[in-house]
Amino acid sequence: QVQLVESGGGLVQAGGSLRLSCAASGRTFSSYTMGWFRQAPGKEREFVAAIRWSFGHTYYADSVKGRFTISKDNAKNTVWLQMNSLKPEDTAVYYCACADRMSGRQRDYDYWGQGTQVTVSS
């Protein structure tokens, strides 16, 4: 059974940085995509970034390009989301998810973590 466990959320001031982690277990992930999504209060869940396990190809939402970096450690089955230059509008619950293709669409992701809260104060 696939399990995804996020960590690293917290409270940070605008302009600061946080690094989120997603520990994955339960299968061989080499042919899969790991994605990060976020959901702010009263808003729809939205795509943030994704990475292919096998070749490390990445894909970012326009709103985070140049500020966020997604990376992975194959040996540890862990994916990170380094978030720099954080803005109050980045405040949301951040979710890690797994899909069998590179995608920014929620419906392509079959497995989800429980989420971790990120709060950016102004």
Phi and psi restraints in degrees (range 20) as a CNS / XPLOR table:
assign (resid 1 and name C) (resid 2 and name N)
       (resid 2 and name CA) (resid 2 and name C) 1.0 -73.0 20.0 2
assign (resid 2 and name N) (resid 2 and name CA)
       (resid 2 and name C) (resid 3 and name N) 1.0 132.7 20.0 2
assign (resid 2 and name C) (resid 3 and name N)
       (resid 3 and name CA) (resid 3 and name C) 1.0 -127.9 20.0 2
assign (resid 3 and name N) (resid 3 and name CA)
       (resid 3 and name C) (resid 4 and name N) 1.0 134.5 20.0 2
assign (resid 3 and name C) (resid 4 and name N)
       (resid 4 and name CA) (resid 4 and name C) 1.0 -125.2 20.0 2
assign (resid 4 and name N) (resid 4 and name CA)
       (resid 4 and name C) (resid 5 and name N) 1.0 124.7 20.0 2
assign (resid 4 and name C) (resid 5 and name N)
       (resid 5 and name CA) (resid 5 and name C) 1.0 -126.2 20.0 2
assign (resid 5 and name N) (resid 5 and name CA)
       (resid 5 and name C) (resid 6 and name N) 1.0 116.1 20.0 2
assign (resid 5 and name C) (resid 6 and name N)
       (resid 6 and name CA) (resid 6 and name C) 1.0 -90.8 20.0 2
assign (resid 6 and name N) (resid 6 and name CA)
       (resid 6 and name C) (resid 7 and name N) 1.0 153.2 20.0 2
assign (resid 6 and name C) (resid 7 and name N)
       (resid 7 and name CA) (resid 7 and name C) 1.0 -155.7 20.0 2
assign (resid 7 and name N) (resid 7 and name CA)
       (resid 7 and name C) (resid 8 and name N) 1.0 167.9 20.0 2
assign (resid 7 and name C) (resid 8 and name N)
       (resid 8 and name CA) (resid 8 and name C) 1.0 104.7 20.0 2
assign (resid 8 and name N) (resid 8 and name CA)
       (resid 8 and name C) (resid 9 and name N) 1.0 -3.7 20.0 2
assign (resid 8 and name C) (resid 9 and name N)
       (resid 9 and name CA) (resid 9 and name C) 1.0 -70.2 20.0 2
assign (resid 9 and name N) (resid 9 and name CA)
       (resid 9 and name C) (resid 10 and name N) 1.0 170.9 20.0 2
assign (resid 9 and name C) (resid 10 and name N)
       (resid 10 and name CA) (resid 10 and name C) 1.0 165.7 20.0 2
assign (resid 10 and name N) (resid 10 and name CA)
       (resid 10 and name C) (resid 11 and name N) 1.0 -165.8 20.0 2
assign (resid 10 and name C) (resid 11 and name N)
       (resid 11 and name CA) (resid 11 and name C) 1.0 -104.8 20.0 2
assign (resid 11 and name N) (resid 11 and name CA)
       (resid 11 and name C) (resid 12 and name N) 1.0 130.8 20.0 2
assign (resid 11 and name C) (resid 12 and name N)
       (resid 12 and name CA) (resid 12 and name C) 1.0 -143.8 20.0 2
assign (resid 12 and name N) (resid 12 and name CA)
       (resid 12 and name C) (resid 13 and name N) 1.0 152.5 20.0 2
assign (resid 12 and name C) (resid 13 and name N)
       (resid 13 and name CA) (resid 13 and name C) 1.0 -80.3 20.0 2
assign (resid 13 and name N) (resid 13 and name CA)
       (resid 13 and name C) (resid 14 and name N) 1.0 155.5 20.0 2
assign (resid 13 and name C) (resid 14 and name N)
       (resid 14 and name CA) (resid 14 and name C) 1.0 -55.1 20.0 2
assign (resid 14 and name N) (resid 14 and name CA)
       (resid 14 and name C) (resid 15 and name N) 1.0 137.2 20.0 2
assign (resid 14 and name C) (resid 15 and name N)
       (resid 15 and name CA) (resid 15 and name C) 1.0 92.2 20.0 2
assign (resid 15 and name N) (resid 15 and name CA)
       (resid 15 and name C) (resid 16 and name N) 1.0 -11.9 20.0 2
assign (resid 15 and name C) (resid 16 and name N)
       (resid 16 and name CA) (resid 16 and name C) 1.0 -84.6 20.0 2
assign (resid 16 and name N) (resid 16 and name CA)
       (resid 16 and name C) (resid 17 and name N) 1.0 -173.1 20.0 2
assign (resid 16 and name C) (resid 17 and name N)
       (resid 17 and name CA) (resid 17 and name C) 1.0 -132.6 20.0 2
assign (resid 17 and name N) (resid 17 and name CA)
       (resid 17 and name C) (resid 18 and name N) 1.0 152.4 20.0 2
assign (resid 17 and name C) (resid 18 and name N)
       (resid 18 and name CA) (resid 18 and name C) 1.0 -143.6 20.0 2
assign (resid 18 and name N) (resid 18 and name CA)
       (resid 18 and name C) (resid 19 and name N) 1.0 153.5 20.0 2
assign (resid 18 and name C) (resid 19 and name N)
       (resid 19 and name CA) (resid 19 and name C) 1.0 -124.5 20.0 2
assign (resid 19 and name N) (resid 19 and name CA)
       (resid 19 and name C) (resid 20 and name N) 1.0 119.8 20.0 2
assign (resid 19 and name C) (resid 20 and name N)
       (resid 20 and name CA) (resid 20 and name C) 1.0 -93.8 20.0 2
assign (resid 20 and name N) (resid 20 and name CA)
       (resid 20 and name C) (resid 21 and name N) 1.0 146.3 20.0 2
assign (resid 20 and name C) (resid 21 and name N)
       (resid 21 and name CA) (resid 21 and name C) 1.0 -120.6 20.0 2
assign (resid 21 and name N) (resid 21 and name CA)
       (resid 21 and name C) (resid 22 and name N) 1.0 148.0 20.0 2
assign (resid 21 and name C) (resid 22 and name N)
       (resid 22 and name CA) (resid 22 and name C) 1.0 -132.1 20.0 2
assign (resid 22 and name N) (resid 22 and name CA)
       (resid 22 and name C) (resid 23 and name N) 1.0 111.8 20.0 2
assign (resid 22 and name C) (resid 23 and name N)
       (resid 23 and name CA) (resid 23 and name C) 1.0 -93.9 20.0 2
assign (resid 23 and name N) (resid 23 and name CA)
       (resid 23 and name C) (resid 24 and name N) 1.0 122.4 20.0 2
assign (resid 23 and name C) (resid 24 and name N)
       (resid 24 and name CA) (resid 24 and name C) 1.0 -110.0 20.0 2
assign (resid 24 and name N) (resid 24 and name CA)
       (resid 24 and name C) (resid 25 and name N) 1.0 141.7 20.0 2
assign (resid 24 and name C) (resid 25 and name N)
       (resid 25 and name CA) (resid 25 and name C) 1.0 -150.2 20.0 2
assign (resid 25 and name N) (resid 25 and name CA)
       (resid 25 and name C) (resid 26 and name N) 1.0 163.4 20.0 2
assign (resid 25 and name C) (resid 26 and name N)
       (resid 26 and name CA) (resid 26 and name C) 1.0 106.4 20.0 2
assign (resid 26 and name N) (resid 26 and name CA)
       (resid 26 and name C) (resid 27 and name N) 1.0 -7.1 20.0 2
assign (resid 26 and name C) (resid 27 and name N)
       (resid 27 and name CA) (resid 27 and name C) 1.0 -163.5 20.0 2
assign (resid 27 and name N) (resid 27 and name CA)
       (resid 27 and name C) (resid 28 and name N) 1.0 174.5 20.0 2
assign (resid 27 and name C) (resid 28 and name N)
       (resid 28 and name CA) (resid 28 and name C) 1.0 -87.8 20.0 2
assign (resid 28 and name N) (resid 28 and name CA)
       (resid 28 and name C) (resid 29 and name N) 1.0 122.0 20.0 2
assign (resid 28 and name C) (resid 29 and name N)
       (resid 29 and name CA) (resid 29 and name C) 1.0 -97.7 20.0 2
assign (resid 29 and name N) (resid 29 and name CA)
       (resid 29 and name C) (resid 30 and name N) 1.0 6.0 20.0 2
assign (resid 29 and name C) (resid 30 and name N)
       (resid 30 and name CA) (resid 30 and name C) 1.0 -58.8 20.0 2
assign (resid 30 and name N) (resid 30 and name CA)
       (resid 30 and name C) (resid 31 and name N) 1.0 -27.5 20.0 2
assign (resid 30 and name C) (resid 31 and name N)
       (resid 31 and name CA) (resid 31 and name C) 1.0 -104.6 20.0 2
assign (resid 31 and name N) (resid 31 and name CA)
       (resid 31 and name C) (resid 32 and name N) 1.0 17.5 20.0 2
assign (resid 31 and name C) (resid 32 and name N)
       (resid 32 and name CA) (resid 32 and name C) 1.0 -114.4 20.0 2
assign (resid 32 and name N) (resid 32 and name CA)
       (resid 32 and name C) (resid 33 and name N) 1.0 169.6 20.0 2
assign (resid 32 and name C) (resid 33 and name N)
       (resid 33 and name CA) (resid 33 and name C) 1.0 -112.3 20.0 2
assign (resid 33 and name N) (resid 33 and name CA)
       (resid 33 and name C) (resid 34 and name N) 1.0 137.3 20.0 2
assign (resid 33 and name C) (resid 34 and name N)
       (resid 34 and name CA) (resid 34 and name C) 1.0 -109.7 20.0 2
assign (resid 34 and name N) (resid 34 and name CA)
       (resid 34 and name C) (resid 35 and name N) 1.0 132.7 20.0 2
assign (resid 34 and name C) (resid 35 and name N)
       (resid 35 and name CA) (resid 35 and name C) 1.0 -126.4 20.0 2
assign (resid 35 and name N) (resid 35 and name CA)
       (resid 35 and name C) (resid 36 and name N) 1.0 157.9 20.0 2
assign (resid 35 and name C) (resid 36 and name N)
       (resid 36 and name CA) (resid 36 and name C) 1.0 -116.7 20.0 2
assign (resid 36 and name N) (resid 36 and name CA)
       (resid 36 and name C) (resid 37 and name N) 1.0 133.9 20.0 2
assign (resid 36 and name C) (resid 37 and name N)
       (resid 37 and name CA) (resid 37 and name C) 1.0 -125.8 20.0 2
assign (resid 37 and name N) (resid 37 and name CA)
       (resid 37 and name C) (resid 38 and name N) 1.0 165.4 20.0 2
assign (resid 37 and name C) (resid 38 and name N)
       (resid 38 and name CA) (resid 38 and name C) 1.0 -145.0 20.0 2
assign (resid 38 and name N) (resid 38 and name CA)
       (resid 38 and name C) (resid 39 and name N) 1.0 153.3 20.0 2
assign (resid 38 and name C) (resid 39 and name N)
       (resid 39 and name CA) (resid 39 and name C) 1.0 -136.6 20.0 2
assign (resid 39 and name N) (resid 39 and name CA)
       (resid 39 and name C) (resid 40 and name N) 1.0 116.0 20.0 2
assign (resid 39 and name C) (resid 40 and name N)
       (resid 40 and name CA) (resid 40 and name C) 1.0 -88.1 20.0 2
assign (resid 40 and name N) (resid 40 and name CA)
       (resid 40 and name C) (resid 41 and name N) 1.0 157.4 20.0 2
assign (resid 40 and name C) (resid 41 and name N)
       (resid 41 and name CA) (resid 41 and name C) 1.0 -55.6 20.0 2
assign (resid 41 and name N) (resid 41 and name CA)
       (resid 41 and name C) (resid 42 and name N) 1.0 128.5 20.0 2
assign (resid 41 and name C) (resid 42 and name N)
       (resid 42 and name CA) (resid 42 and name C) 1.0 76.5 20.0 2
assign (resid 42 and name N) (resid 42 and name CA)
       (resid 42 and name C) (resid 43 and name N) 1.0 7.1 20.0 2
assign (resid 42 and name C) (resid 43 and name N)
       (resid 43 and name CA) (resid 43 and name C) 1.0 -122.1 20.0 2
assign (resid 43 and name N) (resid 43 and name CA)
       (resid 43 and name C) (resid 44 and name N) 1.0 163.9 20.0 2
assign (resid 43 and name C) (resid 44 and name N)
       (resid 44 and name CA) (resid 44 and name C) 1.0 -73.2 20.0 2
assign (resid 44 and name N) (resid 44 and name CA)
       (resid 44 and name C) (resid 45 and name N) 1.0 153.0 20.0 2
assign (resid 44 and name C) (resid 45 and name N)
       (resid 45 and name CA) (resid 45 and name C) 1.0 -67.7 20.0 2
assign (resid 45 and name N) (resid 45 and name CA)
       (resid 45 and name C) (resid 46 and name N) 1.0 138.5 20.0 2
assign (resid 45 and name C) (resid 46 and name N)
       (resid 46 and name CA) (resid 46 and name C) 1.0 -131.2 20.0 2
assign (resid 46 and name N) (resid 46 and name CA)
       (resid 46 and name C) (resid 47 and name N) 1.0 154.2 20.0 2
assign (resid 46 and name C) (resid 47 and name N)
       (resid 47 and name CA) (resid 47 and name C) 1.0 -72.2 20.0 2
assign (resid 47 and name N) (resid 47 and name CA)
       (resid 47 and name C) (resid 48 and name N) 1.0 142.8 20.0 2
assign (resid 47 and name C) (resid 48 and name N)
       (resid 48 and name CA) (resid 48 and name C) 1.0 -116.8 20.0 2
assign (resid 48 and name N) (resid 48 and name CA)
       (resid 48 and name C) (resid 49 and name N) 1.0 -56.7 20.0 2
assign (resid 48 and name C) (resid 49 and name N)
       (resid 49 and name CA) (resid 49 and name C) 1.0 -162.2 20.0 2
assign (resid 49 and name N) (resid 49 and name CA)
       (resid 49 and name C) (resid 50 and name N) 1.0 158.7 20.0 2
assign (resid 49 and name C) (resid 50 and name N)
       (resid 50 and name CA) (resid 50 and name C) 1.0 -147.9 20.0 2
assign (resid 50 and name N) (resid 50 and name CA)
       (resid 50 and name C) (resid 51 and name N) 1.0 156.2 20.0 2
assign (resid 50 and name C) (resid 51 and name N)
       (resid 51 and name CA) (resid 51 and name C) 1.0 -145.7 20.0 2
assign (resid 51 and name N) (resid 51 and name CA)
       (resid 51 and name C) (resid 52 and name N) 1.0 138.8 20.0 2
assign (resid 51 and name C) (resid 52 and name N)
       (resid 52 and name CA) (resid 52 and name C) 1.0 -83.9 20.0 2
assign (resid 52 and name N) (resid 52 and name CA)
       (resid 52 and name C) (resid 53 and name N) 1.0 133.9 20.0 2
assign (resid 52 and name C) (resid 53 and name N)
       (resid 53 and name CA) (resid 53 and name C) 1.0 -62.1 20.0 2
assign (resid 53 and name N) (resid 53 and name CA)
       (resid 53 and name C) (resid 54 and name N) 1.0 -41.5 20.0 2
assign (resid 53 and name C) (resid 54 and name N)
       (resid 54 and name CA) (resid 54 and name C) 1.0 -72.4 20.0 2
assign (resid 54 and name N) (resid 54 and name CA)
       (resid 54 and name C) (resid 55 and name N) 1.0 -48.2 20.0 2
assign (resid 54 and name C) (resid 55 and name N)
       (resid 55 and name CA) (resid 55 and name C) 1.0 -114.3 20.0 2
assign (resid 55 and name N) (resid 55 and name CA)
       (resid 55 and name C) (resid 56 and name N) 1.0 -5.6 20.0 2
assign (resid 55 and name C) (resid 56 and name N)
       (resid 56 and name CA) (resid 56 and name C) 1.0 77.8 20.0 2
assign (resid 56 and name N) (resid 56 and name CA)
       (resid 56 and name C) (resid 57 and name N) 1.0 13.6 20.0 2
assign (resid 56 and name C) (resid 57 and name N)
       (resid 57 and name CA) (resid 57 and name C) 1.0 -60.7 20.0 2
assign (resid 57 and name N) (resid 57 and name CA)
       (resid 57 and name C) (resid 58 and name N) 1.0 140.1 20.0 2
assign (resid 57 and name C) (resid 58 and name N)
       (resid 58 and name CA) (resid 58 and name C) 1.0 -122.1 20.0 2
assign (resid 58 and name N) (resid 58 and name CA)
       (resid 58 and name C) (resid 59 and name N) 1.0 160.8 20.0 2
assign (resid 58 and name C) (resid 59 and name N)
       (resid 59 and name CA) (resid 59 and name C) 1.0 -151.4 20.0 2
assign (resid 59 and name N) (resid 59 and name CA)
       (resid 59 and name C) (resid 60 and name N) 1.0 131.2 20.0 2
assign (resid 59 and name C) (resid 60 and name N)
       (resid 60 and name CA) (resid 60 and name C) 1.0 -127.4 20.0 2
assign (resid 60 and name N) (resid 60 and name CA)
       (resid 60 and name C) (resid 61 and name N) 1.0 149.1 20.0 2
assign (resid 60 and name C) (resid 61 and name N)
       (resid 61 and name CA) (resid 61 and name C) 1.0 -70.8 20.0 2
assign (resid 61 and name N) (resid 61 and name CA)
       (resid 61 and name C) (resid 62 and name N) 1.0 146.8 20.0 2
assign (resid 61 and name C) (resid 62 and name N)
       (resid 62 and name CA) (resid 62 and name C) 1.0 -57.7 20.0 2
assign (resid 62 and name N) (resid 62 and name CA)
       (resid 62 and name C) (resid 63 and name N) 1.0 -32.3 20.0 2
assign (resid 62 and name C) (resid 63 and name N)
       (resid 63 and name CA) (resid 63 and name C) 1.0 -68.2 20.0 2
assign (resid 63 and name N) (resid 63 and name CA)
       (resid 63 and name C) (resid 64 and name N) 1.0 -16.8 20.0 2
assign (resid 63 and name C) (resid 64 and name N)
       (resid 64 and name CA) (resid 64 and name C) 1.0 -119.4 20.0 2
assign (resid 64 and name N) (resid 64 and name CA)
       (resid 64 and name C) (resid 65 and name N) 1.0 -4.3 20.0 2
assign (resid 64 and name C) (resid 65 and name N)
       (resid 65 and name CA) (resid 65 and name C) 1.0 -57.4 20.0 2
assign (resid 65 and name N) (resid 65 and name CA)
       (resid 65 and name C) (resid 66 and name N) 1.0 134.3 20.0 2
assign (resid 65 and name C) (resid 66 and name N)
       (resid 66 and name CA) (resid 66 and name C) 1.0 85.4 20.0 2
assign (resid 66 and name N) (resid 66 and name CA)
       (resid 66 and name C) (resid 67 and name N) 1.0 -12.4 20.0 2
assign (resid 66 and name C) (resid 67 and name N)
       (resid 67 and name CA) (resid 67 and name C) 1.0 -115.2 20.0 2
assign (resid 67 and name N) (resid 67 and name CA)
       (resid 67 and name C) (resid 68 and name N) 1.0 -36.4 20.0 2
assign (resid 67 and name C) (resid 68 and name N)
       (resid 68 and name CA) (resid 68 and name C) 1.0 -108.0 20.0 2
assign (resid 68 and name N) (resid 68 and name CA)
       (resid 68 and name C) (resid 69 and name N) 1.0 146.4 20.0 2
assign (resid 68 and name C) (resid 69 and name N)
       (resid 69 and name CA) (resid 69 and name C) 1.0 -133.3 20.0 2
assign (resid 69 and name N) (resid 69 and name CA)
       (resid 69 and name C) (resid 70 and name N) 1.0 127.5 20.0 2
assign (resid 69 and name C) (resid 70 and name N)
       (resid 70 and name CA) (resid 70 and name C) 1.0 -100.8 20.0 2
assign (resid 70 and name N) (resid 70 and name CA)
       (resid 70 and name C) (resid 71 and name N) 1.0 138.5 20.0 2
assign (resid 70 and name C) (resid 71 and name N)
       (resid 71 and name CA) (resid 71 and name C) 1.0 -148.3 20.0 2
assign (resid 71 and name N) (resid 71 and name CA)
       (resid 71 and name C) (resid 72 and name N) 1.0 173.0 20.0 2
assign (resid 71 and name C) (resid 72 and name N)
       (resid 72 and name CA) (resid 72 and name C) 1.0 -147.1 20.0 2
assign (resid 72 and name N) (resid 72 and name CA)
       (resid 72 and name C) (resid 73 and name N) 1.0 160.0 20.0 2
assign (resid 72 and name C) (resid 73 and name N)
       (resid 73 and name CA) (resid 73 and name C) 1.0 -129.1 20.0 2
assign (resid 73 and name N) (resid 73 and name CA)
       (resid 73 and name C) (resid 74 and name N) 1.0 104.9 20.0 2
assign (resid 73 and name C) (resid 74 and name N)
       (resid 74 and name CA) (resid 74 and name C) 1.0 -61.0 20.0 2
assign (resid 74 and name N) (resid 74 and name CA)
       (resid 74 and name C) (resid 75 and name N) 1.0 -40.4 20.0 2
assign (resid 74 and name C) (resid 75 and name N)
       (resid 75 and name CA) (resid 75 and name C) 1.0 -64.4 20.0 2
assign (resid 75 and name N) (resid 75 and name CA)
       (resid 75 and name C) (resid 76 and name N) 1.0 -32.2 20.0 2
assign (resid 75 and name C) (resid 76 and name N)
       (resid 76 and name CA) (resid 76 and name C) 1.0 -98.1 20.0 2
assign (resid 76 and name N) (resid 76 and name CA)
       (resid 76 and name C) (resid 77 and name N) 1.0 -1.1 20.0 2
assign (resid 76 and name C) (resid 77 and name N)
       (resid 77 and name CA) (resid 77 and name C) 1.0 51.2 20.0 2
assign (resid 77 and name N) (resid 77 and name CA)
       (resid 77 and name C) (resid 78 and name N) 1.0 44.1 20.0 2
assign (resid 77 and name C) (resid 78 and name N)
       (resid 78 and name CA) (resid 78 and name C) 1.0 -126.7 20.0 2
assign (resid 78 and name N) (resid 78 and name CA)
       (resid 78 and name C) (resid 79 and name N) 1.0 138.9 20.0 2
assign (resid 78 and name C) (resid 79 and name N)
       (resid 79 and name CA) (resid 79 and name C) 1.0 -119.4 20.0 2
assign (resid 79 and name N) (resid 79 and name CA)
       (resid 79 and name C) (resid 80 and name N) 1.0 139.8 20.0 2
assign (resid 79 and name C) (resid 80 and name N)
       (resid 80 and name CA) (resid 80 and name C) 1.0 -117.2 20.0 2
assign (resid 80 and name N) (resid 80 and name CA)
       (resid 80 and name C) (resid 81 and name N) 1.0 155.1 20.0 2
assign (resid 80 and name C) (resid 81 and name N)
       (resid 81 and name CA) (resid 81 and name C) 1.0 -128.4 20.0 2
assign (resid 81 and name N) (resid 81 and name CA)
       (resid 81 and name C) (resid 82 and name N) 1.0 104.6 20.0 2
assign (resid 81 and name C) (resid 82 and name N)
       (resid 82 and name CA) (resid 82 and name C) 1.0 -85.2 20.0 2
assign (resid 82 and name N) (resid 82 and name CA)
       (resid 82 and name C) (resid 83 and name N) 1.0 122.2 20.0 2
assign (resid 82 and name C) (resid 83 and name N)
       (resid 83 and name CA) (resid 83 and name C) 1.0 -117.2 20.0 2
assign (resid 83 and name N) (resid 83 and name CA)
       (resid 83 and name C) (resid 84 and name N) 1.0 114.7 20.0 2
assign (resid 83 and name C) (resid 84 and name N)
       (resid 84 and name CA) (resid 84 and name C) 1.0 -114.9 20.0 2
assign (resid 84 and name N) (resid 84 and name CA)
       (resid 84 and name C) (resid 85 and name N) 1.0 164.6 20.0 2
assign (resid 84 and name C) (resid 85 and name N)
       (resid 85 and name CA) (resid 85 and name C) 1.0 49.2 20.0 2
assign (resid 85 and name N) (resid 85 and name CA)
       (resid 85 and name C) (resid 86 and name N) 1.0 48.3 20.0 2
assign (resid 85 and name C) (resid 86 and name N)
       (resid 86 and name CA) (resid 86 and name C) 1.0 -65.7 20.0 2
assign (resid 86 and name N) (resid 86 and name CA)
       (resid 86 and name C) (resid 87 and name N) 1.0 146.4 20.0 2
assign (resid 86 and name C) (resid 87 and name N)
       (resid 87 and name CA) (resid 87 and name C) 1.0 -121.0 20.0 2
assign (resid 87 and name N) (resid 87 and name CA)
       (resid 87 and name C) (resid 88 and name N) 1.0 156.6 20.0 2
assign (resid 87 and name C) (resid 88 and name N)
       (resid 88 and name CA) (resid 88 and name C) 1.0 -54.8 20.0 2
assign (resid 88 and name N) (resid 88 and name CA)
       (resid 88 and name C) (resid 89 and name N) 1.0 -32.9 20.0 2
assign (resid 88 and name C) (resid 89 and name N)
       (resid 89 and name CA) (resid 89 and name C) 1.0 -72.1 20.0 2
assign (resid 89 and name N) (resid 89 and name CA)
       (resid 89 and name C) (resid 90 and name N) 1.0 -5.7 20.0 2
assign (resid 89 and name C) (resid 90 and name N)
       (resid 90 and name CA) (resid 90 and name C) 1.0 -83.4 20.0 2
assign (resid 90 and name N) (resid 90 and name CA)
       (resid 90 and name C) (resid 91 and name N) 1.0 -6.4 20.0 2
assign (resid 90 and name C) (resid 91 and name N)
       (resid 91 and name CA) (resid 91 and name C) 1.0 -61.0 20.0 2
assign (resid 91 and name N) (resid 91 and name CA)
       (resid 91 and name C) (resid 92 and name N) 1.0 124.5 20.0 2
assign (resid 91 and name C) (resid 92 and name N)
       (resid 92 and name CA) (resid 92 and name C) 1.0 -177.7 20.0 2
assign (resid 92 and name N) (resid 92 and name CA)
       (resid 92 and name C) (resid 93 and name N) 1.0 170.0 20.0 2
assign (resid 92 and name C) (resid 93 and name N)
       (resid 93 and name CA) (resid 93 and name C) 1.0 -87.8 20.0 2
assign (resid 93 and name N) (resid 93 and name CA)
       (resid 93 and name C) (resid 94 and name N) 1.0 127.8 20.0 2
assign (resid 93 and name C) (resid 94 and name N)
       (resid 94 and name CA) (resid 94 and name C) 1.0 -103.2 20.0 2
assign (resid 94 and name N) (resid 94 and name CA)
       (resid 94 and name C) (resid 95 and name N) 1.0 131.4 20.0 2
assign (resid 94 and name C) (resid 95 and name N)
       (resid 95 and name CA) (resid 95 and name C) 1.0 -118.0 20.0 2
assign (resid 95 and name N) (resid 95 and name CA)
       (resid 95 and name C) (resid 96 and name N) 1.0 140.8 20.0 2
assign (resid 95 and name C) (resid 96 and name N)
       (resid 96 and name CA) (resid 96 and name C) 1.0 -97.5 20.0 2
assign (resid 96 and name N) (resid 96 and name CA)
       (resid 96 and name C) (resid 97 and name N) 1.0 143.5 20.0 2
assign (resid 96 and name C) (resid 97 and name N)
       (resid 97 and name CA) (resid 97 and name C) 1.0 -148.2 20.0 2
assign (resid 97 and name N) (resid 97 and name CA)
       (resid 97 and name C) (resid 98 and name N) 1.0 161.1 20.0 2
assign (resid 97 and name C) (resid 98 and name N)
       (resid 98 and name CA) (resid 98 and name C) 1.0 -126.8 20.0 2
assign (resid 98 and name N) (resid 98 and name CA)
       (resid 98 and name C) (resid 99 and name N) 1.0 135.0 20.0 2
assign (resid 98 and name C) (resid 99 and name N)
       (resid 99 and name CA) (resid 99 and name C) 1.0 -136.5 20.0 2
assign (resid 99 and name N) (resid 99 and name CA)
       (resid 99 and name C) (resid 100 and name N) 1.0 162.7 20.0 2
assign (resid 99 and name C) (resid 100 and name N)
       (resid 100 and name CA) (resid 100 and name C) 1.0 -93.5 20.0 2
assign (resid 100 and name N) (resid 100 and name CA)
       (resid 100 and name C) (resid 101 and name N) 1.0 7.5 20.0 2
assign (resid 100 and name C) (resid 101 and name N)
       (resid 101 and name CA) (resid 101 and name C) 1.0 -149.0 20.0 2
assign (resid 101 and name N) (resid 101 and name CA)
       (resid 101 and name C) (resid 102 and name N) 1.0 160.7 20.0 2
assign (resid 101 and name C) (resid 102 and name N)
       (resid 102 and name CA) (resid 102 and name C) 1.0 -73.7 20.0 2
assign (resid 102 and name N) (resid 102 and name CA)
       (resid 102 and name C) (resid 103 and name N) 1.0 123.2 20.0 2
assign (resid 102 and name C) (resid 103 and name N)
       (resid 103 and name CA) (resid 103 and name C) 1.0 -159.8 20.0 2
assign (resid 103 and name N) (resid 103 and name CA)
       (resid 103 and name C) (resid 104 and name N) 1.0 152.4 20.0 2
assign (resid 103 and name C) (resid 104 and name N)
       (resid 104 and name CA) (resid 104 and name C) 1.0 -107.4 20.0 2
assign (resid 104 and name N) (resid 104 and name CA)
       (resid 104 and name C) (resid 105 and name N) 1.0 8.6 20.0 2
assign (resid 104 and name C) (resid 105 and name N)
       (resid 105 and name CA) (resid 105 and name C) 1.0 -100.0 20.0 2
assign (resid 105 and name N) (resid 105 and name CA)
       (resid 105 and name C) (resid 106 and name N) 1.0 130.7 20.0 2
assign (resid 105 and name C) (resid 106 and name N)
       (resid 106 and name CA) (resid 106 and name C) 1.0 -57.7 20.0 2
assign (resid 106 and name N) (resid 106 and name CA)
       (resid 106 and name C) (resid 107 and name N) 1.0 -38.0 20.0 2
assign (resid 106 and name C) (resid 107 and name N)
       (resid 107 and name CA) (resid 107 and name C) 1.0 -68.4 20.0 2
assign (resid 107 and name N) (resid 107 and name CA)
       (resid 107 and name C) (resid 108 and name N) 1.0 -13.9 20.0 2
assign (resid 107 and name C) (resid 108 and name N)
       (resid 108 and name CA) (resid 108 and name C) 1.0 -84.4 20.0 2
assign (resid 108 and name N) (resid 108 and name CA)
       (resid 108 and name C) (resid 109 and name N) 1.0 -7.9 20.0 2
assign (resid 108 and name C) (resid 109 and name N)
       (resid 109 and name CA) (resid 109 and name C) 1.0 -100.3 20.0 2
assign (resid 109 and name N) (resid 109 and name CA)
       (resid 109 and name C) (resid 110 and name N) 1.0 125.0 20.0 2
assign (resid 109 and name C) (resid 110 and name N)
       (resid 110 and name CA) (resid 110 and name C) 1.0 -94.3 20.0 2
assign (resid 110 and name N) (resid 110 and name CA)
       (resid 110 and name C) (resid 111 and name N) 1.0 -25.9 20.0 2
assign (resid 110 and name C) (resid 111 and name N)
       (resid 111 and name CA) (resid 111 and name C) 1.0 -127.5 20.0 2
assign (resid 111 and name N) (resid 111 and name CA)
       (resid 111 and name C) (resid 112 and name N) 1.0 141.0 20.0 2
assign (resid 111 and name C) (resid 112 and name N)
       (resid 112 and name CA) (resid 112 and name C) 1.0 -135.2 20.0 2
assign (resid 112 and name N) (resid 112 and name CA)
       (resid 112 and name C) (resid 113 and name N) 1.0 146.6 20.0 2
assign (resid 112 and name C) (resid 113 and name N)
       (resid 113 and name CA) (resid 113 and name C) 1.0 -84.1 20.0 2
assign (resid 113 and name N) (resid 113 and name CA)
       (resid 113 and name C) (resid 114 and name N) 1.0 -177.1 20.0 2
assign (resid 113 and name C) (resid 114 and name N)
       (resid 114 and name CA) (resid 114 and name C) 1.0 -86.8 20.0 2
assign (resid 114 and name N) (resid 114 and name CA)
       (resid 114 and name C) (resid 115 and name N) 1.0 -14.0 20.0 2
assign (resid 114 and name C) (resid 115 and name N)
       (resid 115 and name CA) (resid 115 and name C) 1.0 96.1 20.0 2
assign (resid 115 and name N) (resid 115 and name CA)
       (resid 115 and name C) (resid 116 and name N) 1.0 153.9 20.0 2
assign (resid 115 and name C) (resid 116 and name N)
       (resid 116 and name CA) (resid 116 and name C) 1.0 -138.3 20.0 2
assign (resid 116 and name N) (resid 116 and name CA)
       (resid 116 and name C) (resid 117 and name N) 1.0 136.2 20.0 2
assign (resid 116 and name C) (resid 117 and name N)
       (resid 117 and name CA) (resid 117 and name C) 1.0 -81.6 20.0 2
assign (resid 117 and name N) (resid 117 and name CA)
       (resid 117 and name C) (resid 118 and name N) 1.0 131.7 20.0 2
assign (resid 117 and name C) (resid 118 and name N)
       (resid 118 and name CA) (resid 118 and name C) 1.0 -119.9 20.0 2
assign (resid 118 and name N) (resid 118 and name CA)
       (resid 118 and name C) (resid 119 and name N) 1.0 124.4 20.0 2
assign (resid 118 and name C) (resid 119 and name N)
       (resid 119 and name CA) (resid 119 and name C) 1.0 -124.1 20.0 2
assign (resid 119 and name N) (resid 119 and name CA)
       (resid 119 and name C) (resid 120 and name N) 1.0 124.1 20.0 2
assign (resid 119 and name C) (resid 120 and name N)
       (resid 120 and name CA) (resid 120 and name C) 1.0 -113.3 20.0 2
assign (resid 120 and name N) (resid 120 and name CA)
       (resid 120 and name C) (resid 121 and name N) 1.0 117.7 20.0 2
assign (resid 120 and name C) (resid 121 and name N)
       (resid 121 and name CA) (resid 121 and name C) 1.0 -91.8 20.0 2
assign (resid 121 and name N) (resid 121 and name CA)
       (resid 121 and name C) (resid 122 and name N) 1.0 148.4 20.0 2
